[in-house]
Amino acid sequence: MESAKKTALPIKAVTALLEQIDEIYAAKGKNIVHLNLRRDKLNETTLAELLIGRTGNLRAPALRKGRTLIVGFDEAMYKQVFR
């Protein structure tokens, strides 16, 4: 996946991407949110709050590791996901 800082990913593309994702890790401030999309049924508003920035595009940094999407930066979160 390309860097969300270099290539903007609008909401429609994010929605399509989520069809290929099972888990989301999102850093929002000092909070880390882990969602299992197979188990957790989430509405679009909740997902948009976690994934979409002020510009209407996917928040940066955003990385994809297999079927996991990592959004935002938190060093501890990265260590957990990339162990």
Phi and psi in degrees as a GROMACS rama.xvg file:
@    title "Ramachandran Plot"
@    xaxis  label "Phi"
@    yaxis  label "Psi"
@TYPE xy
-75.8047  161.857  GLU-2
-67.1179  133.072  SER-3
-68.0041  -17.9955  ALA-4
-73.9279  -31.5327  LYS-5
-93.779  -34.367  LYS-6
-125.16  109.642  THR-7
-66.7781  139.244  ALA-8
-120.42  104.186  LEU-9
-70.3744  167.083  PRO-10
-54.5869  -39.4967  ILE-11
-62.5862  -39.958  LYS-12
-70.6001  -35.1958  ALA-13
-64.5047  -42.0591  VAL-14
-60.173  -43.0307  THR-15
-65.1621  -39.2286  ALA-16
-61.9665  -39.2501  LEU-17
-63.4549  -20.9789  LEU-18
-67.5037  -18.9348  GLU-19
-103.797  6.87211  GLN-20
-114.891  136.62  ILE-21
-103.38  -30.6256  ASP-22
-133.794  148.028  GLU-23
-128.559  132.49  ILE-24
-114.4  124.753  TYR-25
-130.94  128.365  ALA-26
-96.9543  123.965  ALA-27
-132.919  101.8  LYS-28
67.0395  -128.756  GLY-29
-94.6578  1.54903  LYS-30
-95.0977  141.981  ASN-31
-115.4  128.235  ILE-32
-114.513  129.094  VAL-33
-116.396  123.823  HIS-34
-121.111  134.921  LEU-35
-104.238  104.443  ASN-36
-70.0803  -18.2861  LEU-37
-73.0857  -34.3472  ARG-38
-98.5949  -44.9336  ARG-39
-87.5416  124.924  ASP-40
-95.6221  113.843  LYS-41
-117.239  146.718  LEU-42
-85.6553  166.005  ASN-43
-62.8012  -33.4433  GLU-44
-64.1516  -44.8597  THR-45
-62.4107  -46.2696  THR-46
-62.4445  -42.3266  LEU-47
-62.6272  -39.9532  ALA-48
-61.7272  -35.6918  GLU-49
-81.2265  -35.1641  LEU-50
-105.732  -26.7411  LEU-51
-102.788  132.118  ILE-52
-89.0929  -174.932  GLY-53
-60.717  -26.9035  ARG-54
-80.7878  -8.06697  THR-55
88.5178  7.99234  GLY-56
-111.788  169.13  ASN-57
-57.7822  133.348  LEU-58
-63.1139  150.66  ARG-59
-114.911  150.59  ALA-60
-73.876  149.137  PRO-61
-132.319  128.97  ALA-62
-129.293  150.703  LEU-63
-120.867  129.296  ARG-64
-124.31  101.644  LYS-65
62.0446  -119.145  GLY-66
-102.636  23.0966  ARG-67
-116.33  134.046  THR-68
-110.666  128.455  LEU-69
-114.932  123.739  ILE-70
-126.706  132.941  VAL-71
88.7597  174.699  GLY-72
-124.161  127.711  PHE-73
-151.912  120.372  ASP-74
-57.6591  -43.3353  GLU-75
-63.6638  -38.3653  ALA-76
-63.6814  -44.538  MET-77
-61.8129  -41.7845  TYR-78
-62.6804  -39.0684  LYS-79
-66.4539  -46.2483  GLN-80
-72.8269  -38.0978  VAL-81
-99.2696  22.0777  PHE-82
